[in-house]
Amino acid sequence: MQDVLVEITDIDNLEVPDDDMWAFSDRVYIITSANLEEVERWVEELIPDEVEEGWSYGKLPESAPQISEGNKVYAAWWD
């Protein structure tokens, strides 16, 4: 496995820096050479709505790392 990334979609209380801030996410990316079925087993206990290959909306995030040869990106997401 190369990496696990969490996509932050919102931050609560961002406008009040002294308050507790809370990050929200509905998608986790797994970069690995494993196949889809194996990745689905890894995240099974997290009960995602779906696990699919690729970046959200097919778009590479600016901050995404280079993917090593032989690896793929899988996204586990919750609705």
mmCIF file of the N, C-alpha and C atoms, coordinates in Angstrom:
data_MODEL
# 
_entry.id   MODEL 
# 
loop_
_atom_site.group_PDB 
_atom_site.id 
_atom_site.type_symbol 
_atom_site.label_atom_id 
_atom_site.label_alt_id 
_atom_site.label_comp_id 
_atom_site.label_asym_id 
_atom_site.label_entity_id 
_atom_site.label_seq_id 
_atom_site.pdbx_PDB_ins_code 
_atom_site.Cartn_x 
_atom_site.Cartn_y 
_atom_site.Cartn_z 
_atom_site.occupancy 
_atom_site.B_iso_or_equiv 
_atom_site.pdbx_formal_charge 
_atom_site.auth_seq_id 
_atom_site.auth_comp_id 
_atom_site.auth_asym_id 
_atom_site.auth_atom_id 
_atom_site.pdbx_PDB_model_num 
ATOM 1   N N  . MET A 1 1  ? 0.840   -1.173 0.000   1.00 0.00 ? 1  MET A N  1 
ATOM 2   C CA . MET A 1 1  ? 0.000   0.000  0.000   1.00 0.00 ? 1  MET A CA 1 
ATOM 3   C C  . MET A 1 1  ? 0.889   1.241  0.000   1.00 0.00 ? 1  MET A C  1 
ATOM 4   N N  . GLN A 1 2  ? 0.521   2.183  -0.861  1.00 0.00 ? 2  GLN A N  1 
ATOM 5   C CA . GLN A 1 2  ? 1.311   3.405  -0.968  1.00 0.00 ? 2  GLN A CA 1 
ATOM 6   C C  . GLN A 1 2  ? 0.835   4.479  0.007   1.00 0.00 ? 2  GLN A C  1 
ATOM 7   N N  . ASP A 1 3  ? -0.500  4.668  0.116   1.00 0.00 ? 3  ASP A N  1 
ATOM 8   C CA . ASP A 1 3  ? -0.996  5.786  0.919   1.00 0.00 ? 3  ASP A CA 1 
ATOM 9   C C  . ASP A 1 3  ? -2.477  5.627  1.207   1.00 0.00 ? 3  ASP A C  1 
ATOM 10  N N  . VAL A 1 4  ? -2.935  6.309  2.273   1.00 0.00 ? 4  VAL A N  1 
ATOM 11  C CA . VAL A 1 4  ? -4.349  6.466  2.586   1.00 0.00 ? 4  VAL A CA 1 
ATOM 12  C C  . VAL A 1 4  ? -4.561  7.959  2.804   1.00 0.00 ? 4  VAL A C  1 
ATOM 13  N N  . LEU A 1 5  ? -5.534  8.523  2.088   1.00 0.00 ? 5  LEU A N  1 
ATOM 14  C CA . LEU A 1 5  ? -5.803  9.961  2.148   1.00 0.00 ? 5  LEU A CA 1 
ATOM 15  C C  . LEU A 1 5  ? -7.262  10.192 2.543   1.00 0.00 ? 5  LEU A C  1 
ATOM 16  N N  . VAL A 1 6  ? -7.509  11.209 3.342   1.00 0.00 ? 6  VAL A N  1 
ATOM 17  C CA . VAL A 1 6  ? -8.870  11.569 3.737   1.00 0.00 ? 6  VAL A CA 1 
ATOM 18  C C  . VAL A 1 6  ? -9.212  12.895 3.074   1.00 0.00 ? 6  VAL A C  1 
ATOM 19  N N  . GLU A 1 7  ? -10.305 12.916 2.336   1.00 0.00 ? 7  GLU A N  1 
ATOM 20  C CA . GLU A 1 7  ? -10.747 14.134 1.662   1.00 0.00 ? 7  GLU A CA 1 
ATOM 21  C C  . GLU A 1 7  ? -11.616 14.949 2.625   1.00 0.00 ? 7  GLU A C  1 
ATOM 22  N N  . ILE A 1 8  ? -11.135 16.112 3.046   1.00 0.00 ? 8  ILE A N  1 
ATOM 23  C CA . ILE A 1 8  ? -11.889 16.996 3.928   1.00 0.00 ? 8  ILE A CA 1 
ATOM 24  C C  . ILE A 1 8  ? -12.841 17.819 3.066   1.00 0.00 ? 8  ILE A C  1 
ATOM 25  N N  . THR A 1 9  ? -14.136 17.759 3.373   1.00 0.00 ? 9  THR A N  1 
ATOM 26  C CA . THR A 1 9  ? -15.124 18.469 2.569   1.00 0.00 ? 9  THR A CA 1 
ATOM 27  C C  . THR A 1 9  ? -15.666 19.715 3.252   1.00 0.00 ? 9  THR A C  1 
ATOM 28  N N  . ASP A 1 10 ? -15.491 19.831 4.569   1.00 0.00 ? 10 ASP A N  1 
ATOM 29  C CA . ASP A 1 10 ? -15.993 20.992 5.294   1.00 0.00 ? 10 ASP A CA 1 
ATOM 30  C C  . ASP A 1 10 ? -15.284 21.088 6.634   1.00 0.00 ? 10 ASP A C  1 
ATOM 31  N N  . ILE A 1 11 ? -15.152 22.302 7.138   1.00 0.00 ? 11 ILE A N  1 
ATOM 32  C CA . ILE A 1 11 ? -14.595 22.507 8.478   1.00 0.00 ? 11 ILE A CA 1 
ATOM 33  C C  . ILE A 1 11 ? -15.561 23.392 9.243   1.00 0.00 ? 11 ILE A C  1 
ATOM 34  N N  . ASP A 1 12 ? -16.078 22.869 10.349  1.00 0.00 ? 12 ASP A N  1 
ATOM 35  C CA . ASP A 1 12 ? -17.017 23.593 11.187  1.00 0.00 ? 12 ASP A CA 1 
ATOM 36  C C  . ASP A 1 12 ? -16.268 24.573 12.082  1.00 0.00 ? 12 ASP A C  1 
ATOM 37  N N  . ASN A 1 13 ? -16.831 25.746 12.288  1.00 0.00 ? 13 ASN A N  1 
ATOM 38  C CA . ASN A 1 13 ? -16.267 26.798 13.144  1.00 0.00 ? 13 ASN A CA 1 
ATOM 39  C C  . ASN A 1 13 ? -14.959 27.365 12.610  1.00 0.00 ? 13 ASN A C  1 
ATOM 40  N N  . LEU A 1 14 ? -14.765 27.348 11.325  1.00 0.00 ? 14 LEU A N  1 
ATOM 41  C CA . LEU A 1 14 ? -13.548 27.892 10.717  1.00 0.00 ? 14 LEU A CA 1 
ATOM 42  C C  . LEU A 1 14 ? -13.434 29.402 10.954  1.00 0.00 ? 14 LEU A C  1 
ATOM 43  N N  . GLU A 1 15 ? -14.583 30.077 10.995  1.00 0.00 ? 15 GLU A N  1 
ATOM 44  C CA . GLU A 1 15 ? -14.561 31.531 11.165  1.00 0.00 ? 15 GLU A CA 1 
ATOM 45  C C  . GLU A 1 15 ? -14.258 31.974 12.593  1.00 0.00 ? 15 GLU A C  1 
ATOM 46  N N  . VAL A 1 16 ? -14.279 31.045 13.561  1.00 0.00 ? 16 VAL A N  1 
ATOM 47  C CA . VAL A 1 16 ? -13.985 31.371 14.964  1.00 0.00 ? 16 VAL A CA 1 
ATOM 48  C C  . VAL A 1 16 ? -12.800 30.516 15.406  1.00 0.00 ? 16 VAL A C  1 
ATOM 49  N N  . PRO A 1 17 ? -11.569 30.960 15.134  1.00 0.00 ? 17 PRO A N  1 
ATOM 50  C CA . PRO A 1 17 ? -10.371 30.147 15.381  1.00 0.00 ? 17 PRO A CA 1 
ATOM 51  C C  . PRO A 1 17 ? -10.185 29.680 16.828  1.00 0.00 ? 17 PRO A C  1 
ATOM 52  N N  . ASP A 1 18 ? -10.711 30.423 17.812  1.00 0.00 ? 18 ASP A N  1 
ATOM 53  C CA . ASP A 1 18 ? -10.521 30.016 19.207  1.00 0.00 ? 18 ASP A CA 1 
ATOM 54  C C  . ASP A 1 18 ? -11.445 28.872 19.615  1.00 0.00 ? 18 ASP A C  1 
ATOM 55  N N  . ASP A 1 19 ? -12.547 28.673 18.885  1.00 0.00 ? 19 ASP A N  1 
ATOM 56  C CA . ASP A 1 19 ? -13.482 27.594 19.185  1.00 0.00 ? 19 ASP A CA 1 
ATOM 57  C C  . ASP A 1 19 ? -12.937 26.261 18.682  1.00 0.00 ? 19 ASP A C  1 
ATOM 58  N N  . ASP A 1 20 ? -13.540 25.203 19.165  1.00 0.00 ? 20 ASP A N  1 
ATOM 59  C CA . ASP A 1 20 ? -13.182 23.882 18.649  1.00 0.00 ? 20 ASP A CA 1 
ATOM 60  C C  . ASP A 1 20 ? -13.564 23.801 17.182  1.00 0.00 ? 20 ASP A C  1 
ATOM 61  N N  . MET A 1 21 ? -12.653 23.291 16.370  1.00 0.00 ? 21 MET A N  1 
ATOM 62  C CA . MET A 1 21 ? -12.917 23.123 14.949  1.00 0.00 ? 21 MET A CA 1 
ATOM 63  C C  . MET A 1 21 ? -13.105 21.634 14.675  1.00 0.00 ? 21 MET A C  1 
ATOM 64  N N  . TRP A 1 22 ? -13.952 21.318 13.722  1.00 0.00 ? 22 TRP A N  1 
ATOM 65  C CA . TRP A 1 22 ? -14.239 19.928 13.405  1.00 0.00 ? 22 TRP A CA 1 
ATOM 66  C C  . TRP A 1 22 ? -14.210 19.747 11.896  1.00 0.00 ? 22 TRP A C  1 
ATOM 67  N N  . ALA A 1 23 ? -13.428 18.810 11.423  1.00 0.00 ? 23 ALA A N  1 
ATOM 68  C CA . ALA A 1 23 ? -13.335 18.532 9.985   1.00 0.00 ? 23 ALA A CA 1 
ATOM 69  C C  . ALA A 1 23 ? -14.320 17.426 9.614   1.00 0.00 ? 23 ALA A C  1 
ATOM 70  N N  . PHE A 1 24 ? -14.945 17.563 8.453   1.00 0.00 ? 24 PHE A N  1 
ATOM 71  C CA . PHE A 1 24 ? -15.895 16.572 7.959   1.00 0.00 ? 24 PHE A CA 1 
ATOM 72  C C  . PHE A 1 24 ? -15.358 15.941 6.679   1.00 0.00 ? 24 PHE A C  1 
ATOM 73  N N  . SER A 1 25 ? -15.609 14.651 6.542   1.00 0.00 ? 25 SER A N  1 
ATOM 74  C CA . SER A 1 25 ? -15.175 13.920 5.366   1.00 0.00 ? 25 SER A CA 1 
ATOM 75  C C  . SER A 1 25 ? -16.214 12.872 4.998   1.00 0.00 ? 25 SER A C  1 
ATOM 76  N N  . ASP A 1 26 ? -16.365 12.614 3.715   1.00 0.00 ? 26 ASP A N  1 
ATOM 77  C CA . ASP A 1 26 ? -17.242 11.532 3.283   1.00 0.00 ? 26 ASP A CA 1 
ATOM 78  C C  . ASP A 1 26 ? -16.536 10.598 2.301   1.00 0.00 ? 26 ASP A C  1 
ATOM 79  N N  . ARG A 1 27 ? -15.207 10.767 2.208   1.00 0.00 ? 27 ARG A N  1 
ATOM 80  C CA . ARG A 1 27 ? -14.462 9.951  1.241   1.00 0.00 ? 27 ARG A CA 1 
ATOM 81  C C  . ARG A 1 27 ? -13.031 9.720  1.722   1.00 0.00 ? 27 ARG A C  1 
ATOM 82  N N  . VAL A 1 28 ? -12.604 8.467  1.598   1.00 0.00 ? 28 VAL A N  1 
ATOM 83  C CA . VAL A 1 28 ? -11.230 8.080  1.926   1.00 0.00 ? 28 VAL A CA 1 
ATOM 84  C C  . VAL A 1 28 ? -10.637 7.422  0.686   1.00 0.00 ? 28 VAL A C  1 
ATOM 85  N N  . TYR A 1 29 ? -9.448  7.843  0.326   1.00 0.00 ? 29 TYR A N  1 
ATOM 86  C CA . TYR A 1 29 ? -8.758  7.261  -0.827  1.00 0.00 ? 29 TYR A CA 1 
ATOM 87  C C  . TYR A 1 29 ? -7.682  6.301  -0.351  1.00 0.00 ? 29 TYR A C  1 
ATOM 88  N N  . ILE A 1 30 ? -7.583  5.180  -1.049  1.00 0.00 ? 30 ILE A N  1 
ATOM 89  C CA . ILE A 1 30 ? -6.564  4.174  -0.751  1.00 0.00 ? 30 ILE A CA 1 
ATOM 90  C C  . ILE A 1 30 ? -5.770  3.963  -2.039  1.00 0.00 ? 30 ILE A C  1 
ATOM 91  N N  . ILE A 1 31 ? -4.477  4.194  -1.968  1.00 0.00 ? 31 ILE A N  1 
ATOM 92  C CA . ILE A 1 31 ? -3.601  4.002  -3.129  1.00 0.00 ? 31 ILE A CA 1 
ATOM 93  C C  . ILE A 1 31 ? -2.817  2.727  -2.892  1.00 0.00 ? 31 ILE A C  1 
ATOM 94  N N  . THR A 1 32 ? -3.026  1.751  -3.752  1.00 0.00 ? 32 THR A N  1 
ATOM 95  C CA . THR A 1 32 ? -2.469  0.422  -3.525  1.00 0.00 ? 32 THR A CA 1 
ATOM 96  C C  . THR A 1 32 ? -2.392  -0.370 -4.826  1.00 0.00 ? 32 THR A C  1 
ATOM 97  N N  . SER A 1 33 ? -1.651  -1.455 -4.777  1.00 0.00 ? 33 SER A N  1 
ATOM 98  C CA . SER A 1 33 ? -1.605  -2.377 -5.917  1.00 0.00 ? 33 SER A CA 1 
ATOM 99  C C  . SER A 1 33 ? -2.638  -3.494 -5.756  1.00 0.00 ? 33 SER A C  1 
ATOM 100 N N  . ALA A 1 34 ? -3.344  -3.507 -4.630  1.00 0.00 ? 34 ALA A N  1 
ATOM 101 C CA . ALA A 1 34 ? -4.371  -4.530 -4.384  1.00 0.00 ? 34 ALA A CA 1 
ATOM 102 C C  . ALA A 1 34 ? -5.542  -4.336 -5.345  1.00 0.00 ? 34 ALA A C  1 
ATOM 103 N N  . ASN A 1 35 ? -6.347  -5.376 -5.514  1.00 0.00 ? 35 ASN A N  1 
ATOM 104 C CA . ASN A 1 35 ? -7.521  -5.269 -6.379  1.00 0.00 ? 35 ASN A CA 1 
ATOM 105 C C  . ASN A 1 35 ? -8.724  -4.741 -5.581  1.00 0.00 ? 35 ASN A C  1 
ATOM 106 N N  . LEU A 1 36 ? -9.788  -4.396 -6.278  1.00 0.00 ? 36 LEU A N  1 
ATOM 107 C CA . LEU A 1 36 ? -10.968 -3.805 -5.673  1.00 0.00 ? 36 LEU A CA 1 
ATOM 108 C C  . LEU A 1 36 ? -11.567 -4.687 -4.581  1.00 0.00 ? 36 LEU A C  1 
ATOM 109 N N  . GLU A 1 37 ? -11.647 -5.980 -4.824  1.00 0.00 ? 37 GLU A N  1 
ATOM 110 C CA . GLU A 1 37 ? -12.246 -6.891 -3.841  1.00 0.00 ? 37 GLU A CA 1 
ATOM 111 C C  . GLU A 1 37 ? -11.463 -6.891 -2.527  1.00 0.00 ? 37 GLU A C  1 
ATOM 112 N N  . GLU A 1 38 ? -10.148 -6.826 -2.612  1.00 0.00 ? 38 GLU A N  1 
ATOM 113 C CA . GLU A 1 38 ? -9.329  -6.807 -1.407  1.00 0.00 ? 38 GLU A CA 1 
ATOM 114 C C  . GLU A 1 38 ? -9.521  -5.489 -0.643  1.00 0.00 ? 38 GLU A C  1 
ATOM 115 N N  . VAL A 1 39 ? -9.560  -4.381 -1.357  1.00 0.00 ? 39 VAL A N  1 
ATOM 116 C CA . VAL A 1 39 ? -9.777  -3.086 -0.718  1.00 0.00 ? 39 VAL A CA 1 
ATOM 117 C C  . VAL A 1 39 ? -11.154 -3.066 -0.043  1.00 0.00 ? 39 VAL A C  1 
ATOM 118 N N  . GLU A 1 40 ? -12.153 -3.620 -0.698  1.00 0.00 ? 40 GLU A N  1 
ATOM 119 C CA . GLU A 1 40 ? -13.489 -3.700 -0.096  1.00 0.00 ? 40 GLU A CA 1 
ATOM 120 C C  . GLU A 1 40 ? -13.459 -4.475 1.217   1.00 0.00 ? 40 GLU A C  1 
ATOM 121 N N  . ARG A 1 41 ? -12.667 -5.521 1.296   1.00 0.00 ? 41 ARG A N  1 
ATOM 122 C CA . ARG A 1 41 ? -12.528 -6.280 2.557   1.00 0.00 ? 41 ARG A CA 1 
ATOM 123 C C  . ARG A 1 41 ? -11.851 -5.434 3.633   1.00 0.00 ? 41 ARG A C  1 
ATOM 124 N N  . TRP A 1 42 ? -10.841 -4.658 3.242   1.00 0.00 ? 42 TRP A N  1 
ATOM 125 C CA . TRP A 1 42 ? -10.127 -3.815 4.217   1.00 0.00 ? 42 TRP A CA 1 
ATOM 126 C C  . TRP A 1 42 ? -11.059 -2.820 4.896   1.00 0.00 ? 42 TRP A C  1 
ATOM 127 N N  . VAL A 1 43 ? -11.998 -2.232 4.132   1.00 0.00 ? 43 VAL A N  1 
ATOM 128 C CA . VAL A 1 43 ? -12.861 -1.175 4.673   1.00 0.00 ? 43 VAL A CA 1 
ATOM 129 C C  . VAL A 1 43 ? -14.248 -1.676 5.075   1.00 0.00 ? 43 VAL A C  1 
ATOM 130 N N  . GLU A 1 44 ? -14.465 -2.952 4.994   1.00 0.00 ? 44 GLU A N  1 
ATOM 131 C CA . GLU A 1 44 ? -15.776 -3.548 5.264   1.00 0.00 ? 44 GLU A CA 1 
ATOM 132 C C  . GLU A 1 44 ? -16.377 -3.100 6.601   1.00 0.00 ? 44 GLU A C  1 
ATOM 133 N N  . GLU A 1 45 ? -15.580 -3.080 7.668   1.00 0.00 ? 45 GLU A N  1 
ATOM 134 C CA . GLU A 1 45 ? -16.080 -2.709 8.995   1.00 0.00 ? 45 GLU A CA 1 
ATOM 135 C C  . GLU A 1 45 ? -16.487 -1.242 9.077   1.00 0.00 ? 45 GLU A C  1 
ATOM 136 N N  . LEU A 1 46 ? -16.019 -0.414 8.151   1.00 0.00 ? 46 LEU A N  1 
ATOM 137 C CA . LEU A 1 46 ? -16.384 1.001  8.136   1.00 0.00 ? 46 LEU A CA 1 
ATOM 138 C C  . LEU A 1 46 ? -17.734 1.242  7.454   1.00 0.00 ? 46 LEU A C  1 
ATOM 139 N N  . ILE A 1 47 ? -18.264 0.210  6.831   1.00 0.00 ? 47 ILE A N  1 
ATOM 140 C CA . ILE A 1 47 ? -19.563 0.208  6.156   1.00 0.00 ? 47 ILE A CA 1 
ATOM 141 C C  . ILE A 1 47 ? -19.717 1.374  5.158   1.00 0.00 ? 47 ILE A C  1 
ATOM 142 N N  . PRO A 1 48 ? -18.825 1.466  4.181   1.00 0.00 ? 48 PRO A N  1 
ATOM 143 C CA . PRO A 1 48 ? -18.992 2.522  3.173   1.00 0.00 ? 48 PRO A CA 1 
ATOM 144 C C  . PRO A 1 48 ? -20.186 2.220  2.279   1.00 0.00 ? 48 PRO A C  1 
ATOM 145 N N  . ASP A 1 49 ? -20.772 3.260  1.688   1.00 0.00 ? 49 ASP A N  1 
ATOM 146 C CA . ASP A 1 49 ? -21.856 3.055  0.728   1.00 0.00 ? 49 ASP A CA 1 
ATOM 147 C C  . ASP A 1 49 ? -21.340 2.381  -0.531  1.00 0.00 ? 49 ASP A C  1 
ATOM 148 N N  . GLU A 1 50 ? -20.104 2.725  -0.879  1.00 0.00 ? 50 GLU A N  1 
ATOM 149 C CA . GLU A 1 50 ? -19.506 2.131  -2.075  1.00 0.00 ? 50 GLU A CA 1 
ATOM 150 C C  . GLU A 1 50 ? -17.991 2.287  -2.023  1.00 0.00 ? 50 GLU A C  1 
ATOM 151 N N  . VAL A 1 51 ? -17.312 1.380  -2.704  1.00 0.00 ? 51 VAL A N  1 
ATOM 152 C CA . VAL A 1 51 ? -15.866 1.491  -2.936  1.00 0.00 ? 51 VAL A CA 1 
ATOM 153 C C  . VAL A 1 51 ? -15.698 1.406  -4.442  1.00 0.00 ? 51 VAL A C  1 
ATOM 154 N N  . GLU A 1 52 ? -15.022 2.396  -5.007  1.00 0.00 ? 52 GLU A N  1 
ATOM 155 C CA . GLU A 1 52 ? -14.856 2.424  -6.458  1.00 0.00 ? 52 GLU A CA 1 
ATOM 156 C C  . GLU A 1 52 ? -13.444 2.864  -6.811  1.00 0.00 ? 52 GLU A C  1 
ATOM 157 N N  . GLU A 1 53 ? -13.046 2.568  -8.023  1.00 0.00 ? 53 GLU A N  1 
ATOM 158 C CA . GLU A 1 53 ? -11.719 2.975  -8.479  1.00 0.00 ? 53 GLU A CA 1 
ATOM 159 C C  . GLU A 1 53 ? -11.756 4.406  -8.987  1.00 0.00 ? 53 GLU A C  1 
ATOM 160 N N  . GLY A 1 54 ? -10.740 5.194  -8.629  1.00 0.00 ? 54 GLY A N  1 
ATOM 161 C CA . GLY A 1 54 ? -10.587 6.540  -9.167  1.00 0.00 ? 54 GLY A CA 1 
ATOM 162 C C  . GLY A 1 54 ? -10.821 7.647  -8.164  1.00 0.00 ? 54 GLY A C  1 
ATOM 163 N N  . TRP A 1 55 ? -10.453 8.851  -8.597  1.00 0.00 ? 55 TRP A N  1 
ATOM 164 C CA . TRP A 1 55 ? -10.640 10.065 -7.796  1.00 0.00 ? 55 TRP A CA 1 
ATOM 165 C C  . TRP A 1 55 ? -12.077 10.530 -7.919  1.00 0.00 ? 55 TRP A C  1 
ATOM 166 N N  . SER A 1 56 ? -12.520 11.310 -6.964  1.00 0.00 ? 56 SER A N  1 
ATOM 167 C CA . SER A 1 56 ? -13.851 11.897 -6.975  1.00 0.00 ? 56 SER A CA 1 
ATOM 168 C C  . SER A 1 56 ? -14.057 12.682 -8.262  1.00 0.00 ? 56 SER A C  1 
ATOM 169 N N  . TYR A 1 57 ? -15.136 12.398 -8.965  1.00 0.00 ? 57 TYR A N  1 
ATOM 170 C CA . TYR A 1 57 ? -15.483 13.065 -10.222 1.00 0.00 ? 57 TYR A CA 1 
ATOM 171 C C  . TYR A 1 57 ? -14.390 12.916 -11.277 1.00 0.00 ? 57 TYR A C  1 
ATOM 172 N N  . GLY A 1 58 ? -13.507 11.913 -11.121 1.00 0.00 ? 58 GLY A N  1 
ATOM 173 C CA . GLY A 1 58 ? -12.455 11.663 -12.085 1.00 0.00 ? 58 GLY A CA 1 
ATOM 174 C C  . GLY A 1 58 ? -11.370 12.724 -12.125 1.00 0.00 ? 58 GLY A C  1 
ATOM 175 N N  . LYS A 1 59 ? -11.326 13.566 -11.089 1.00 0.00 ? 59 LYS A N  1 
ATOM 176 C CA . LYS A 1 59 ? -10.407 14.701 -11.068 1.00 0.00 ? 59 LYS A CA 1 
ATOM 177 C C  . LYS A 1 59 ? -9.292  14.493 -10.044 1.00 0.00 ? 59 LYS A C  1 
ATOM 178 N N  . LEU A 1 60 ? -8.051  14.605 -10.480 1.00 0.00 ? 60 LEU A N  1 
ATOM 179 C CA . LEU A 1 60 ? -6.891  14.488 -9.607  1.00 0.00 ? 60 LEU A CA 1 
ATOM 180 C C  . LEU A 1 60 ? -6.786  15.728 -8.724  1.00 0.00 ? 60 LEU A C  1 
ATOM 181 N N  . PRO A 1 61 ? -6.853  15.580 -7.391  1.00 0.00 ? 61 PRO A N  1 
ATOM 182 C CA . PRO A 1 61 ? -6.688  16.749 -6.515  1.00 0.00 ? 61 PRO A CA 1 
ATOM 183 C C  . PRO A 1 61 ? -5.288  17.341 -6.647  1.00 0.00 ? 61 PRO A C  1 
ATOM 184 N N  . GLU A 1 62 ? -5.186  18.660 -6.496  1.00 0.00 ? 62 GLU A N  1 
ATOM 185 C CA . GLU A 1 62 ? -3.897  19.346 -6.616  1.00 0.00 ? 62 GLU A CA 1 
ATOM 186 C C  . GLU A 1 62 ? -2.860  18.795 -5.640  1.00 0.00 ? 62 GLU A C  1 
ATOM 187 N N  . SER A 1 63 ? -3.288  18.449 -4.442  1.00 0.00 ? 63 SER A N  1 
ATOM 188 C CA . SER A 1 63 ? -2.361  18.003 -3.403  1.00 0.00 ? 63 SER A CA 1 
ATOM 189 C C  . SER A 1 63 ? -2.121  16.492 -3.405  1.00 0.00 ? 63 SER A C  1 
ATOM 190 N N  . ALA A 1 64 ? -2.666  15.790 -4.385  1.00 0.00 ? 64 ALA A N  1 
ATOM 191 C CA . ALA A 1 64 ? -2.505  14.336 -4.434  1.00 0.00 ? 64 ALA A CA 1 
ATOM 192 C C  . ALA A 1 64 ? -1.060  13.953 -4.743  1.00 0.00 ? 64 ALA A C  1 
ATOM 193 N N  . PRO A 1 65 ? -0.580  12.881 -4.113  1.00 0.00 ? 65 PRO A N  1 
ATOM 194 C CA . PRO A 1 65 ? 0.780   12.427 -4.400  1.00 0.00 ? 65 PRO A CA 1 
ATOM 195 C C  . PRO A 1 65 ? 0.854   11.735 -5.762  1.00 0.00 ? 65 PRO A C  1 
ATOM 196 N N  . GLN A 1 66 ? 2.048   11.623 -6.282  1.00 0.00 ? 66 GLN A N  1 
ATOM 197 C CA . GLN A 1 66 ? 2.267   10.832 -7.494  1.00 0.00 ? 66 GLN A CA 1 
ATOM 198 C C  . GLN A 1 66 ? 1.953   9.376  -7.162  1.00 0.00 ? 66 GLN A C  1 
ATOM 199 N N  . ILE A 1 67 ? 1.286   8.708  -8.055  1.00 0.00 ? 67 ILE A N  1 
ATOM 200 C CA . ILE A 1 67 ? 0.958   7.304  -7.834  1.00 0.00 ? 67 ILE A CA 1 
ATOM 201 C C  . ILE A 1 67 ? 2.070   6.446  -8.405  1.00 0.00 ? 67 ILE A C  1 
ATOM 202 N N  . SER A 1 68 ? 2.626   5.598  -7.560  1.00 0.00 ? 68 SER A N  1 
ATOM 203 C CA . SER A 1 68 ? 3.709   4.710  -7.989  1.00 0.00 ? 68 SER A CA 1 
ATOM 204 C C  . SER A 1 68 ? 3.197   3.724  -9.034  1.00 0.00 ? 68 SER A C  1 
ATOM 205 N N  . GLU A 1 69 ? 4.084   3.327  -9.920  1.00 0.00 ? 69 GLU A N  1 
ATOM 206 C CA . GLU A 1 69 ? 3.744   2.370  -10.974 1.00 0.00 ? 69 GLU A CA 1 
ATOM 207 C C  . GLU A 1 69 ? 3.169   1.099  -10.359 1.00 0.00 ? 69 GLU A C  1 
ATOM 208 N N  . GLY A 1 70 ? 2.087   0.615  -10.931 1.00 0.00 ? 70 GLY A N  1 
ATOM 209 C CA . GLY A 1 70 ? 1.455   -0.610 -10.459 1.00 0.00 ? 70 GLY A CA 1 
ATOM 210 C C  . GLY A 1 70 ? 0.363   -0.372 -9.433  1.00 0.00 ? 70 GLY A C  1 
ATOM 211 N N  . ASN A 1 71 ? 0.216   0.855  -8.953  1.00 0.00 ? 71 ASN A N  1 
ATOM 212 C CA . ASN A 1 71 ? -0.821  1.179  -7.976  1.00 0.00 ? 71 ASN A CA 1 
ATOM 213 C C  . ASN A 1 71 ? -2.028  1.816  -8.642  1.00 0.00 ? 71 ASN A C  1 
ATOM 214 N N  . LYS A 1 72 ? -3.168  1.729  -7.960  1.00 0.00 ? 72 LYS A N  1 
ATOM 215 C CA . LYS A 1 72 ? -4.408  2.358  -8.391  1.00 0.00 ? 72 LYS A CA 1 
ATOM 216 C C  . LYS A 1 72 ? -4.980  3.125  -7.213  1.00 0.00 ? 72 LYS A C  1 
ATOM 217 N N  . VAL A 1 73 ? -5.905  4.016  -7.508  1.00 0.00 ? 73 VAL A N  1 
ATOM 218 C CA . VAL A 1 73 ? -6.597  4.779  -6.472  1.00 0.00 ? 73 VAL A CA 1 
ATOM 219 C C  . VAL A 1 73 ? -8.005  4.205  -6.321  1.00 0.00 ? 73 VAL A C  1 
ATOM 220 N N  . TYR A 1 74 ? -8.378  3.922  -5.081  1.00 0.00 ? 74 TYR A N  1 
ATOM 221 C CA . TYR A 1 74 ? -9.735  3.478  -4.758  1.00 0.00 ? 74 TYR A CA 1 
ATOM 222 C C  . TYR A 1 74 ? -10.321 4.470  -3.787  1.00 0.00 ? 74 TYR A C  1 
ATOM 223 N N  . ALA A 1 75 ? -11.620 4.740  -3.925  1.00 0.00 ? 75 ALA A N  1 
ATOM 224 C CA . ALA A 1 75 ? -12.313 5.654  -3.026  1.00 0.00 ? 75 ALA A CA 1 
ATOM 225 C C  . ALA A 1 75 ? -13.403 4.893  -2.291  1.00 0.00 ? 75 ALA A C  1 
ATOM 226 N N  . ALA A 1 76 ? -13.372 4.955  -0.961  1.00 0.00 ? 76 ALA A N  1 
ATOM 227 C CA . ALA A 1 76 ? -14.477 4.460  -0.142  1.00 0.00 ? 76 ALA A CA 1 
ATOM 228 C C  . ALA A 1 76 ? -15.251 5.699  0.252   1.00 0.00 ? 76 ALA A C  1 
ATOM 229 N N  . TRP A 1 77 ? -16.571 5.702  0.036   1.00 0.00 ? 77 TRP A N  1 
ATOM 230 C CA . TRP A 1 77 ? -17.344 6.898  0.326   1.00 0.00 ? 77 TRP A CA 1 
ATOM 231 C C  . TRP A 1 77 ? -18.659 6.572  1.022   1.00 0.00 ? 77 TRP A C  1 
ATOM 232 N N  . TRP A 1 78 ? -19.149 7.601  1.708   1.00 0.00 ? 78 TRP A N  1 
ATOM 233 C CA . TRP A 1 78 ? -20.381 7.499  2.481   1.00 0.00 ? 78 TRP A CA 1 
ATOM 234 C C  . TRP A 1 78 ? -21.290 8.636  2.055   1.00 0.00 ? 78 TRP A C  1 
ATOM 235 N N  . ASP A 1 79 ? -22.578 8.341  1.902   1.00 0.00 ? 79 ASP A N  1 
ATOM 236 C CA . ASP A 1 79 ? -23.535 9.360  1.491   1.00 0.00 ? 79 ASP A CA 1 
ATOM 237 C C  . ASP A 1 79 ? -24.336 9.846  2.675   1.00 0.00 ? 79 ASP A C  1 
# 
